[in-house]
């Protein structure tokens, strides 16, 4: 992409013209919700496949409802706007789509009700957000995951990601690539921007919604695919020490995709290599999102 375009204030315009005032309500208070959607370019089919776009926009509108944003567009309208924007950018590569709905009025007072909201969408070229091949070095963060009674964790609320930023910076500044949150009860919650899974005794375990996780779309994908492959998937509280003795640990998320964890708190996970269950899920996942299999075709939306 050379000249890039964004959706801003109801129309598609050159990206460099999509600017907000320093008085913008969301800029001051973090009063916005957002999504992250991937598009995968298949060179053989000369097409980009958007992964689970309707699910992403359904969750975005659920975030709107939770946070009481004043916004009326439907999932169908959001999908159409996004596809039009990608075509306008003439994308022919792996892309990341960032839609966000923000309080756009120029006024004071931190609140959601009775404040004008707008939609903006931009597109980036993106391949791997985190290394999916070599194994990640991680640490349990000293920062706790925010509780749902503080900031709704089922909503991708912009202001809540200060929590993620603190954990991520702590991890990177300590020589790691990613952080793992514990919740207020001391159980494993998620990564700074991804859900977490572990394998014990051949069973796949992941923290439940009660651990203040984001209800990830890739998480839902992994659970469905794992069960189709015959694995038992259990959603429950996970103790920190279980991570150290797991046979496999991996992250899932739109950005991270499926990335395996090699080390947690200086403890090598399993034998230090990608585990067979993670490898099988990762391989199937990439075949599906890139359109290299007919399986789960309903999850892919072609752009062209």
ZIKAKA-V842759 format. One record per residue. N is the residue number from 1. PHI is phi in radians with two decimals (999 if undefined). Layout:
N/PHI, N/PHI
This chain:
1/999, 2/-1.82, 3/-1.24, 4/-1.87, 5/-2.19, 6/-2.27, 7/-1.70, 8/-2.68, 9/0.90, 10/1.52, 11/-2.66, 12/-1.55, 13/-2.38, 14/-0.95, 15/-1.01, 16/-1.22, 17/-1.61, 18/-1.47, 19/-2.20, 20/-2.02, 21/-1.28, 22/-1.17, 23/-1.51, 24/-1.00, 25/-0.92, 26/-1.15, 27/-1.15, 28/-1.37, 29/-2.10, 30/1.21, 31/-1.50, 32/-2.72, 33/-2.23, 34/-2.55, 35/-2.36, 36/-2.44, 37/-2.26, 38/-1.85, 39/-2.13, 40/-1.98, 41/-1.50, 42/-1.88, 43/-1.13, 44/-1.21, 45/-1.68, 46/0.86, 47/-2.58, 48/-1.84, 49/-1.91, 50/-1.53, 51/-1.59, 52/0.89, 53/-1.09, 54/-1.19, 55/-1.12, 56/-1.12, 57/-1.28, 58/-1.08, 59/-1.15, 60/-1.06, 61/-1.23, 62/-1.17, 63/-1.10, 64/-1.00, 65/-1.13, 66/-1.03, 67/-1.58, 68/1.10, 69/-1.28, 70/-1.55, 71/-2.63, 72/-2.09, 73/-1.17, 74/-1.62, 75/-1.02, 76/-1.03, 77/-1.14, 78/-1.16, 79/-1.09, 80/-1.12, 81/-1.04, 82/-1.14, 83/-1.11, 84/-1.10, 85/-1.14, 86/-1.09, 87/-1.12, 88/-1.08, 89/-1.38, 90/0.93, 91/-1.17, 92/-2.47, 93/-2.87, 94/-1.17, 95/-2.32, 96/-2.16, 97/-1.93, 98/-2.06, 99/-1.57, 100/-2.56, 101/-2.04, 102/-2.31, 103/-1.30, 104/-1.69, 105/-1.23, 106/-1.81, 107/-2.66, 108/-1.62, 109/1.55, 110/-1.28, 111/-2.81, 112/-1.91, 113/-1.27, 114/1.01, 115/-2.19, 116/-1.06, 117/-2.17, 118/-2.33, 119/-1.82, 120/-2.36, 121/-2.46, 122/-2.28, 123/-2.24, 124/-2.19, 125/-1.30, 126/-2.65, 127/-1.82, 128/-1.47, 129/-1.43, 130/-2.22, 131/-1.10, 132/-1.68, 133/-1.93, 134/-1.59, 135/1.62, 136/-1.72, 137/-1.64, 138/-2.31, 139/-2.55, 140/-1.36, 141/-1.30, 142/-1.35, 143/-1.48, 144/-1.58, 145/-1.14, 146/-1.04, 147/-1.50, 148/-1.11, 149/-1.45, 150/-1.79, 151/-2.36, 152/-0.95, 153/-1.42, 154/-1.44, 155/-1.82, 156/-1.47, 157/-1.52, 158/-0.96, 159/-1.05, 160/-1.17, 161/-1.38, 162/-1.03, 163/-0.99, 164/-1.15, 165/-1.12, 166/-1.10, 167/-1.19, 168/-1.09, 169/-1.09, 170/-1.02, 171/-1.14, 172/-1.12, 173/-1.21, 174/-1.81, 175/1.46, 176/-1.89, 177/-1.79, 178/-2.69, 179/-1.87, 180/-2.13, 181/-1.46, 182/-1.78, 183/-1.50, 184/-1.14, 185/-1.58, 186/1.63, 187/-1.57, 188/-1.12, 189/-1.93, 190/-2.91, 191/-1.42, 192/-1.18, 193/-2.68, 194/-2.73, 195/-1.42, 196/-2.22, 197/-2.26, 198/-2.37, 199/-2.03, 200/-2.35, 201/0.95, 202/1.37, 203/-1.82, 204/-1.67, 205/-2.15, 206/-2.54, 207/-1.03, 208/-1.50, 209/-1.01, 210/-1.14, 211/-1.59, 212/1.09, 213/-1.50, 214/-1.37, 215/-1.37, 216/-1.21, 217/-1.29, 218/-1.20, 219/-1.02, 220/-1.08, 221/-1.09, 222/-1.06, 223/-1.07, 224/-1.14, 225/-1.16, 226/-1.09, 227/-1.19, 228/-1.10, 229/-1.37, 230/1.70, 231/-1.53, 232/-1.42, 233/-2.03, 234/-2.09, 235/-1.80, 236/-2.82, 237/-1.10, 238/-2.17, 239/-1.35, 240/-0.96, 241/-1.15, 242/-1.10, 243/-1.05, 244/-1.21, 245/-1.88, 246/-1.20, 247/-1.30, 248/-2.59, 249/-2.42, 250/-2.58, 251/-1.73, 252/-2.38, 253/2.98, 254/-1.03, 255/-1.25, 256/-1.33, 257/1.15, 258/-2.21, 259/-2.23, 260/-1.51, 261/-1.83, 262/-1.63, 263/-2.58, 264/-2.30, 265/0.90, 266/1.15, 267/-1.91, 268/-1.26, 269/-1.55, 270/1.05, 271/-1.73, 272/1.50, 273/-2.10, 274/-1.07, 275/-1.38, 276/-1.13, 277/-1.23, 278/-1.02, 279/-1.09, 280/-1.15, 281/-1.16, 282/-1.09, 283/-1.10, 284/-1.12, 285/-1.02, 286/-1.18, 287/-1.11, 288/-1.22, 289/-1.19, 290/-1.54, 291/1.38, 292/-1.58, 293/-2.59, 294/-1.41, 295/-1.14, 296/1.02, 297/-1.03, 298/-1.13, 299/-1.42, 300/-1.89, 301/-1.98, 302/-1.25, 303/-1.44, 304/-1.96
